Amino acid sequence: MIEAMNLAILVAAGLIALSVFTSLISFRVGAPLLLVFLAVGLGAGEDGIGQIHFDDAPAAYFIGSVALALILFDSGFETRLHSFRTAAAPALTLATAGVLLTTGIVAVAARYAFGFGWYESLLTGAIVSPTDAAAVFLLLRVGGITLRDRMRSTLEIESGSNDPIAIFLTLALVEAARLGTGAETLSWSLLTTFALQAGIGIALGLAGGFVIVRVINRVSLDPGLYPVIVLSLALLIFAATGMLEGSGFIAVYVAGLVAGNATLRAAALIRRFQSGMTWLAQICMFLTLGLLATPSQFPAVALPALAVALTLTFVARPIAVWLCLLPYGFSRNETTFVAWVGLRGAVSILLAILPLIAQLPDGRTIFNGVFLVVVVSLLLQGWTIRPLAKWLGLIVPPRIGPVDRVELELPGRANHELVVYRIAAQSPVARGERIPRWARPALIVRDGQSIDIHHAWRLQTGDQVYIFTPPQQVRLLDRLFATPTRLAEDDRDFFGDFTLHAEAPLAEVAESYGFALPEPGETRTVGDFLQDAFGGRVEVGDRLPVGGVELIVRAVDDENEVTEVGLALEPSRGAQPKLPVFQNLSEIAAWIRGWLRQRRARRTPPPSAPASDITPEPPAPPPAEAAGRPD
């Protein structure tokens, strides 16, 4: 028994370590990291090099559910409330109506590709309908793709919130297919049941999040125990909500959102611990799902699975995203990118286990087909997200270079942070710029030795400086100690040709650059003009055409006020639509108005001239006479 236990530990630890080290290859060649984890599991399985036989579907579902709960809690914990308010409406529309639309369109493809009945086809559509939170978060956060806040938040919130409805649909369809009941089981009672589960999940998630905050801030523990109690309470919320017939996945996401946006003791320590646990959860989930699969069975379903994957990628997801985002004013390029970042991952494979557990006749075919759909999605979409974002002009160029910064936790509820910077070459401080009084370091470490600020003389490149500062001033410190990036051609295309201060009067700017204002007598500043135009909700990259030029938001402060504006003398390439599809409501309305004007113009006859003004033309001469006329 002890030998078997040691062997199991050896195999599990070895596979996790191998997955971690293979991530180095992924970063070098640009392969989707989660696909690498999945490949390690396949390679260790019964058809691979490892020859490990694992066919316990309930155990795989249990491991995957716990791992997914940890991932969703951390995703909510890392989502800022400002981002949630900005993107909640489009993201939740995608997470509900988008899932239903995708399910229906994919069901048609699955019925003709696999020859399933309608229940099995709808089940396949529901299983592949949710985007994968782990895959999306990894690509957007770890992959270093810097997008505008609204679009990034929409993708992250959608991927974190669309799992519950997909799980609910899958469970309902599995039960209906298992019992062989008629279509009357899929009635409006299904919607009310989901609403009840979602309501219980939201209520218990809110309560659980407040409990986590109160416990962490009221109970004095050893610092190493704070992350442990947070993780334990998160899983407690997940399990208790499920036992009360609610959605545990909604509950842990909401609890993470509440706790992550509160002031917590040992917050930096908790975040570092959760980052490691989320990585471990992703690796374990993908390894387990890879071990459960049998690659030798894939060729039998390869062609139907490829047809479903292409339908999902190029038809179902784009149509669902376009219809769901129509009311929210996304540009064509943004809609295109959101449609493409519909990565399928571990959640779909996890849901595909349910037909196996229910022992449906086509359960193994559904599992193998969904597995291949996920592989195609990770290969096709995961490998092309960065090039597509660059081609669409959606990557926000960084205004500041890399900065080596470490936040140290202070005891209690101190409203200051101890921030450590390594002074970058060519930074303002390294070039000798004066340091403001509020930014003076408390300690300097140079060549491994601590130096008092009064004996350090001039700061040098490579010095480590320790500064006590309020959190709202960290952004200003970044500008002092990091390296400002040069304005590249792509940056100029994104941010405009000239830089304006937000306090510049708009009328003077219009006179200087020779463009007309919408209204004469304009007294607002450039920043106030943009604030009003976007309803007070601005973000970096917002652009507004004015009199033949474009005003572009270059920078905002912590209060979401415009501080820096770019001016483009002609519309930039990055703002121009790249595809002739995904028109938003304003473009559709403009097209309809133009079509109506053309139709009225065709129906209205041209006005006839007065009879007295008409001069009769002489008749044309006969051809022979015309030919004989001298020049």
C-alpha positions in Angstrom: 0.0 0.0 0.0 2.8 2.4 0.9 4.6 1.6 -2.4 1.4 2.3 -4.3 0.9 5.6 -2.4 4.5 6.7 -3.1 4.1 5.7 -6.8 0.9 7.8 -7.1 2.7 10.8 -5.5 5.7 10.3 -7.7 3.6 10.2 -10.9 1.4 13.2 -9.9 4.3 15.4 -8.7 6.3 14.4 -11.8 3.5 15.4 -14.2 3.0 18.7 -12.5 6.7 19.5 -12.6 6.9 18.5 -16.2 4.0 20.7 -17.0 5.7 23.7 -15.3 8.9 23.1 -17.2 7.2 22.6 -20.5 5.7 26.1 -20.0 9.2 27.5 -20.9 8.8 25.9 -24.3 5.4 27.5 -24.7 6.6 31.0 -23.9 9.5 30.5 -26.4 7.4 29.2 -29.4 4.2 31.1 -28.6 2.1 28.0 -28.1 -1.1 28.3 -25.9 0.1 27.2 -22.5 -3.1 25.3 -21.6 -2.7 23.3 -24.7 0.8 22.3 -23.5 -0.7 21.1 -20.1 -3.3 19.1 -22.0 -0.7 17.6 -24.2 1.3 16.4 -21.2 -1.8 14.7 -19.9 -2.4 13.0 -23.2 1.2 11.9 -23.4 1.0 10.3 -20.0 -2.3 8.6 -20.7 -2.9 5.0 -21.9 -2.3 5.8 -25.5 0.8 7.9 -24.8 4.3 7.3 -23.4 3.3 7.1 -19.8 0.7 4.3 -20.4 -1.3 5.5 -17.3 -4.8 4.0 -17.4 -7.3 6.5 -15.9 -11.0 6.0 -16.7 -12.7 7.4 -13.6 -15.1 10.0 -15.0 -16.7 11.0 -11.6 -13.3 11.6 -10.0 -12.2 13.7 -13.0 -15.4 15.7 -12.7 -14.8 16.2 -9.0 -11.2 17.4 -9.5 -12.2 19.7 -12.4 -15.1 21.2 -10.4 -12.9 22.1 -7.4 -10.2 23.5 -9.7 -12.7 25.6 -11.6 -14.1 27.0 -8.3 -10.6 28.1 -7.3 -10.1 29.7 -10.8 -13.4 31.6 -10.7 -12.8 32.8 -7.2 -9.4 34.2 -8.1 -10.8 35.8 -11.3 -13.5 37.6 -9.3 -10.8 38.6 -6.7 -8.7 40.2 -9.4 -11.6 42.0 -11.2 -11.8 45.6 -10.2 -15.3 47.0 -9.4 -14.8 49.9 -11.8 -14.1 47.4 -14.6 -17.1 45.4 -13.6 -19.4 48.4 -13.7 -18.0 49.4 -17.1 -18.4 46.1 -18.8 -21.1 44.2 -16.8 -24.0 44.8 -19.2 -22.3 43.6 -22.4 -20.5 40.8 -20.6 -23.6 39.4 -18.9 -25.5 39.7 -22.2 -22.9 37.5 -23.8 -22.9 35.1 -20.8 -26.7 34.5 -21.1 -28.1 35.3 -24.5 -24.8 34.6 -26.2 -24.6 31.1 -24.6 -28.2 30.3 -25.8 -27.6 31.6 -29.3 -24.3 29.6 -29.6 -26.0 26.5 -28.3 -28.7 26.6 -30.9 -26.5 27.3 -33.9 -23.9 24.6 -32.9 -26.8 22.1 -32.3 -27.8 22.4 -36.0 -24.2 21.7 -37.0 -23.8 18.8 -34.6 -27.0 17.2 -35.8 -25.8 17.0 -39.4 -22.2 16.3 -38.6 -22.6 13.6 -36.0 -26.1 12.4 -36.9 -27.3 12.9 -33.3 -30.9 13.4 -32.2 -31.9 16.9 -31.2 -31.3 16.2 -27.5 -27.7 15.1 -28.1 -27.2 17.9 -30.6 -28.4 20.6 -28.1 -26.3 18.9 -25.4 -23.2 19.2 -27.6 -24.0 22.9 -28.3 -24.4 23.6 -24.6 -21.2 21.9 -23.7 -19.1 24.0 -26.1 -21.0 27.2 -25.6 -19.0 28.7 -22.7 -15.7 30.4 -23.1 -13.0 29.2 -20.8 -12.0 31.5 -17.9 -8.6 29.9 -17.5 -7.7 30.3 -21.1 -9.0 33.9 -21.5 -7.3 35.1 -18.2 -4.0 33.4 -19.1 -3.9 35.0 -22.6 -5.0 38.5 -21.6 -3.1 38.7 -18.2 -0.1 36.5 -18.6 0.2 36.8 -22.3 0.9 40.6 -22.0 -1.8 41.7 -24.5 -2.7 45.2 -23.4 -6.3 46.1 -24.5 -8.7 48.9 -23.7 -10.2 48.4 -20.3 -13.8 48.0 -21.5 -13.0 45.3 -24.0 -10.6 43.4 -21.7 -13.1 43.5 -18.8 -16.0 42.4 -21.1 -14.0 39.3 -22.1 -12.9 38.5 -18.6 -16.3 38.9 -17.0 -18.0 37.0 -19.7 -15.6 34.0 -19.4 -16.0 34.1 -15.6 -19.8 34.3 -15.6 -21.0 32.2 -18.6 -20.1 28.9 -17.0 -23.2 28.6 -14.7 -25.8 28.9 -17.5 -23.8 26.4 -19.6 -23.5 24.0 -16.6 -27.2 24.3 -15.9 -28.2 23.7 -19.6 -25.9 20.7 -19.8 -27.3 19.1 -16.6 -30.9 19.7 -17.7 -30.2 18.3 -21.2 -28.3 15.3 -19.8 -31.2 14.5 -17.5 -33.8 14.9 -20.3 -31.7 12.6 -22.6 -31.2 10.0 -19.9 -34.9 9.9 -19.0 -36.0 10.0 -22.6 -38.7 12.6 -21.9 -40.3 14.8 -24.4 -39.6 18.4 -25.3 -42.1 19.6 -22.7 -39.4 19.2 -20.1 -37.5 22.1 -21.7 -40.2 24.6 -20.9 -40.3 27.9 -19.1 -39.8 26.1 -15.8 -36.2 25.6 -16.9 -35.7 29.4 -17.0 -37.3 29.8 -13.6 -35.1 27.1 -12.1 -32.0 28.7 -13.5 -33.1 32.1 -12.2 -33.6 30.6 -8.7 -30.2 29.0 -8.8 -28.5 32.2 -10.0 -30.4 34.2 -7.4 -29.3 31.9 -4.6 -25.7 31.9 -5.9 -25.6 35.7 -6.1 -27.1 36.1 -2.6 -24.8 33.6 -0.9 -21.8 34.9 -2.9 -22.4 38.4 -1.6 -22.9 37.2 2.0 -19.8 34.9 1.7 -17.7 37.7 0.4 -18.6 40.0 3.3 -17.9 37.1 5.7 -14.4 36.6 4.2 -13.7 40.4 4.6 -14.9 40.4 8.2 -13.0 37.3 9.2 -9.7 38.5 7.6 -9.9 41.9 9.2 -11.2 40.9 12.6 -9.2 37.7 13.4 -5.5 37.9 14.3 -3.7 35.0 12.7 -0.2 34.0 11.7 0.3 35.7 8.3 0.7 32.4 6.6 -2.8 31.4 7.6 -4.7 34.2 6.0 -4.5 32.8 2.4 -5.4 29.4 3.8 -8.6 30.6 5.5 -9.6 32.6 2.4 -9.2 29.5 0.2 -11.1 27.4 2.7 -14.0 29.9 3.0 -14.2 30.1 -0.8 -14.6 26.4 -1.1 -17.1 26.4 1.8 -19.2 28.9 -0.1 -19.0 26.9 -3.3 -20.1 23.6 -1.5 -22.8 25.2 0.7 -24.4 27.0 -2.3 -24.6 23.7 -4.2 -26.2 21.9 -1.3 -28.8 24.7 -1.1 -29.7 24.1 -4.8 -27.9 27.3 -5.9 -25.0 27.8 -8.4 -21.8 27.4 -6.6 -19.8 28.7 -9.5 -21.7 32.0 -9.4 -21.3 32.2 -5.7 -17.5 31.8 -5.6 -17.1 34.4 -8.4 -19.3 36.9 -6.6 -17.5 36.2 -3.3 -14.2 36.8 -5.0 -15.5 40.1 -6.5 -16.6 41.3 -3.1 -13.5 40.3 -1.2 -11.0 41.5 -3.9 -12.5 45.0 -3.9 -12.4 45.4 -0.1 -9.5 46.5 2.1 -8.0 43.3 3.3 -5.3 42.5 5.8 -2.4 40.7 4.2 -3.9 41.4 0.7 -0.5 41.1 -1.1 0.2 37.8 0.5 -3.3 36.5 -0.3 -2.9 37.5 -4.0 0.5 35.8 -4.3 -0.8 32.6 -2.7 -3.9 32.6 -4.9 -1.8 33.1 -8.0 0.1 29.9 -7.3 -3.0 28.0 -6.4 -4.7 29.1 -9.6 -1.8 27.8 -11.6 -1.9 24.5 -9.7 -5.6 24.2 -10.3 -5.2 24.8 -14.0 -2.4 22.3 -14.4 -4.3 19.6 -12.3 -7.5 20.1 -14.3 -5.9 19.9 -17.7 -3.7 17.0 -16.7 -6.7 15.1 -15.4 -8.8 15.7 -18.5 -5.9 14.8 -20.7 -5.4 11.5 -18.8 -9.2 10.7 -19.2 -9.1 11.0 -23.0 -8.2 8.2 -25.3 -6.5 9.6 -28.4 -6.9 6.3 -30.4 -10.7 6.9 -30.5 -10.2 10.4 -32.0 -9.9 9.5 -35.7 -13.5 8.2 -35.8 -14.9 11.6 -34.8 -12.2 13.9 -36.3 -14.1 15.1 -39.4 -17.5 15.8 -37.6 -15.6 17.5 -34.7 -13.7 19.7 -37.1 -17.0 20.7 -38.8 -18.5 21.6 -35.5 -15.3 23.5 -34.4 -15.3 25.6 -37.6 -19.0 26.3 -37.3 -18.5 27.4 -33.7 -15.5 29.6 -34.6 -16.7 31.2 -37.8 -20.5 31.2 -37.6 -22.0 30.6 -34.1 -19.7 32.7 -32.0 -19.5 35.7 -34.4 -23.3 35.8 -34.8 -23.9 35.5 -31.1 -21.3 38.2 -30.2 -22.6 40.6 -32.9 -26.2 40.4 -31.9 -25.4 40.6 -28.2 -23.0 43.6 -28.5 -25.2 45.6 -30.9 -26.8 47.8 -28.2 -23.5 48.7 -26.6 -21.6 50.7 -29.2 -18.6 48.4 -29.8 -16.8 49.2 -33.0 -16.5 46.6 -35.8 -12.9 45.9 -34.9 -13.7 45.4 -31.2 -16.7 43.1 -32.1 -14.4 41.1 -34.4 -11.8 40.6 -31.6 -14.4 39.6 -29.0 -15.9 37.1 -31.4 -12.4 35.6 -32.0 -11.4 35.4 -28.3 -14.1 32.7 -27.7 -11.6 30.1 -26.6 -12.9 26.8 -25.4 -11.0 24.9 -22.8 -11.2 22.8 -19.7 -14.8 23.9 -18.9 -16.1 22.3 -22.1 -14.2 19.1 -21.5 -15.3 19.1 -17.9 -19.0 19.3 -19.0 -18.4 16.6 -21.6 -17.8 14.2 -18.7 -21.4 14.5 -17.6 -22.8 12.3 -20.5 -20.2 9.7 -19.6 -21.3 9.8 -15.9 -25.0 9.5 -17.0 -24.0 6.6 -19.3 -25.7 8.1 -22.4 -25.4 5.9 -25.5 -23.5 8.6 -27.4 -21.6 9.8 -24.3 -18.2 8.7 -25.4 -18.7 10.2 -28.9 -19.7 13.5 -27.4 -16.7 13.6 -25.1 -14.2 12.8 -27.8 -15.8 15.3 -30.2 -15.8 18.1 -27.6 -12.2 17.3 -26.8 -11.2 17.8 -30.4 -13.2 21.0 -30.6 -11.3 22.4 -27.7 -8.0 21.4 -29.2 -8.9 23.1 -32.5 -10.0 26.2 -30.6 -6.7 26.4 -28.7 -4.7 25.9 -31.8 -6.6 28.2 -34.1 -7.6 31.0 -31.8 -5.0 30.7 -29.0 -2.1 31.0 -31.4 -3.5 34.0 -33.3 -4.9 36.4 -30.7 -2.0 38.7 -30.5 -1.5 39.0 -34.3 -5.2 39.7 -34.7 -5.3 42.3 -31.9 -2.3 44.1 -33.6 -3.9 43.9 -37.1 -7.2 45.3 -35.8 -5.3 48.2 -34.0 -6.6 47.2 -30.6 -3.4 46.9 -28.6 -2.9 49.9 -26.4 0.7 51.0 -26.7 2.4 51.2 -23.3 3.2 54.8 -22.2 5.8 53.6 -19.8 8.4 50.8 -20.0 8.9 47.9 -17.7 9.2 48.8 -14.0 10.5 46.5 -11.3 8.2 47.2 -8.4 7.4 45.2 -5.3 4.6 46.0 -2.9 5.3 45.0 0.7 2.5 44.4 3.2 2.3 46.7 6.2 0.7 45.6 9.4 -2.9 46.4 10.3 -4.9 48.7 8.0 -2.2 51.2 7.2 -3.2 53.4 4.2 0.3 53.5 2.9 2.4 51.0 0.9 6.1 50.3 1.1 7.0 50.2 -2.6 10.4 49.1 -3.9 11.7 50.3 -7.2 14.8 49.4 -9.1 15.8 52.6 -11.0 15.7 52.1 -14.7 18.2 53.4 -17.1 17.1 56.6 -19.0 14.3 57.1 -16.4 13.7 60.7 -15.3 15.3 60.1 -12.0 18.4 58.5 -13.5 18.7 61.5 -15.9 18.9 63.7 -12.8 15.4 65.0 -12.6 14.5 66.5 -9.3 12.6 64.1 -6.9 9.5 65.7 -5.3 9.3 65.8 -1.5 6.5 63.2 -1.4 8.5 60.8 -3.5 11.8 60.8 -1.6 12.9 57.3 -0.6 13.2 56.2 3.0 16.1 53.8 2.1 18.5 53.2 -0.8 20.2 49.9 -1.5 23.3 50.2 -3.7 25.7 47.4 -4.5 24.1 45.3 -1.7 24.6 48.0 0.9 22.0 50.2 2.5 22.6 53.9 2.2 20.8 56.7 4.0 19.1 59.2 1.6 21.2 62.1 3.0 24.5 60.3 2.1 23.5 58.8 -1.3 24.1 62.0 -3.3 22.6 61.4 -6.8 20.5 58.3 -7.4 22.0 55.9 -10.0 20.7 53.3 -12.4 20.2 50.0 -10.6 19.7 51.5 -7.1 16.8 50.0 -5.2 14.7 52.7 -3.4 12.2 52.0 -0.7 9.3 54.5 -0.6 6.4 54.8 1.7 3.5 56.2 -0.4 -0.3 56.2 -0.6 -1.7 53.8 -3.2 -3.0 56.6 -5.4 0.5 58.0 -6.0 2.1 54.8 -7.3 1.2 55.7 -10.9 3.1 58.9 -10.5 6.1 57.1 -9.0 6.1 54.8 -12.1 6.7 57.8 -14.3 9.7 58.9 -12.2 11.5 55.6 -11.8 10.6 53.8 -15.0 11.7 54.4 -18.6 9.2 56.4 -20.8 8.7 54.6 -24.1 9.4 56.4 -27.3 6.5 57.2 -29.6 6.7 54.5 -32.3 4.8 54.7 -35.6 2.1 52.3 -34.3 1.8 54.5 -31.2 1.4 57.6 -33.3 -1.3 55.8 -35.3 -3.1 54.9 -32.0 -2.6 58.1 -30.0 -2.4 60.8 -32.7 0.2 63.1 -34.1 0.3 65.7 -31.3 -0.1 65.7 -27.5 -2.4 68.2 -25.7 -2.9 68.9 -22.0 -6.4 68.2 -20.9 -6.7 71.8 -19.5 -6.1 73.4 -22.9 -9.1 75.4 -24.1 -10.8 73.6 -27.0 -11.4 76.9 -28.9 -7.7 77.7 -28.9 -6.8 74.2 -30.0 -9.2 74.4 -32.9 -7.8 77.8 -34.0 -4.2 76.5 -33.8 -4.8 73.4 -35.8 -7.4 74.7 -38.2 -10.5 72.6 -37.6 -14.1 73.7 -37.0 -16.0 73.1 -33.8 -19.5 71.7 -33.6 -20.8 74.8 -31.9 -19.4 78.4 -32.0 -18.5 80.0 -28.7 -17.1 76.8 -27.2 -15.7 77.5 -23.7 -14.8 74.0 -22.4 -11.4 72.5 -22.1 -10.3 69.6 -24.3 -10.6 67.2 -21.3 -14.1 68.5 -20.3 -15.2 68.2 -23.9 -14.2 64.5 -24.0 -15.6 63.8 -20.6 -19.0 65.2 -21.7 -18.9 63.4 -25.0 -18.4 60.0 -23.4 -20.8 60.6 -20.5 -18.1 60.8 -17.9 -16.8 57.2 -18.6 -13.6 57.6 -20.5 -10.7 55.3 -20.9 -7.4 55.3 -22.7 -7.9 55.0 -26.5 -11.4 56.6 -26.7 -11.5 58.7 -29.9 -13.9 61.4 -31.0 -14.0 62.9 -34.6 -14.3 66.7 -34.4 -14.2 68.9 -37.6 -12.1 66.5 -39.7 -9.6 65.6 -36.9 -9.7 63.1 -34.1 -9.3 63.8 -30.3 -7.9 60.7 -28.5 -7.7 60.0 -24.8 -4.1 59.4 -24.0 -4.1 59.2 -20.2 -6.6 59.3 -17.3 -6.0 59.6 -13.5 -7.3 57.5 -10.7 -10.6 59.5 -10.6 -11.2 58.7 -14.3 -10.5 62.3 -15.3 -8.8 63.0 -18.7 -5.2 64.3 -18.1 -3.7 63.9 -21.6 -5.2 64.1 -25.1 -3.9 63.2 -28.5 -4.8 64.9 -31.7 -4.8 63.1 -35.1 -4.9 65.3 -38.2 -6.5 62.5 -40.2 -8.4 59.3 -39.1 -5.8 56.7 -38.1 -5.5 53.3 -39.6 -6.1 51.7 -36.2 -9.6 53.3 -36.0 -10.7 52.1 -39.5 -12.8 48.9 -39.8 -10.9 45.9 -41.0 -13.9 43.8 -42.0 -17.1 44.7 -43.9 -19.2 43.0 -41.2 -20.3 43.5 -37.5 -21.7 47.0 -38.0 -23.0 48.5 -34.8 -26.4 50.2 -34.3 -25.2 53.7 -35.3 -23.7 52.4 -38.6 -26.8 50.4 -39.3 -29.0 53.4 -38.6 -26.8 55.6 -40.9 -27.1 53.0 -43.7 -30.9 52.9 -43.3 -31.2 56.7 -43.4 -29.0 56.7 -46.6 -31.1 54.0 -48.2 -34.3 55.8 -47.4 -33.0 59.1 -48.9 -32.0 57.3 -52.1 -35.4 55.6 -52.3 -37.2 58.9 -51.9 -34.9 60.5 -54.5 -35.8 57.8 -57.0 -39.5 58.1 -56.4 -39.5 62.0 -56.6 -39.5 63.2 -60.3 -37.1 66.1 -61.1 -38.8 69.5 -61.1 -39.8 70.6 -64.7 -38.6 74.0 -66.0 -41.1 76.8 -66.8 -42.5 76.7 -70.4 -41.2 80.2 -71.2 -37.6 79.1 -70.4 -37.6 76.2 -72.7 -35.8 76.7 -76.0 -36.6 74.1 -78.7 -33.5 72.4 -80.1 -33.2 72.3 -83.9 -33.9 68.9 -85.4 -30.8 66.9 -86.3 -29.9 66.9 -90.0 -30.3 63.8 -92.1 -27.2 61.6 -92.2 -26.4 62.3 -95.8 -26.8 66.1 -95.4 -24.7 66.0 -92.3 -22.0 64.1 -94.1 -21.8 66.6 -97.0 -21.6 69.7 -94.8 -18.3 71.6 -95.0 -16.3 72.1 -91.9 
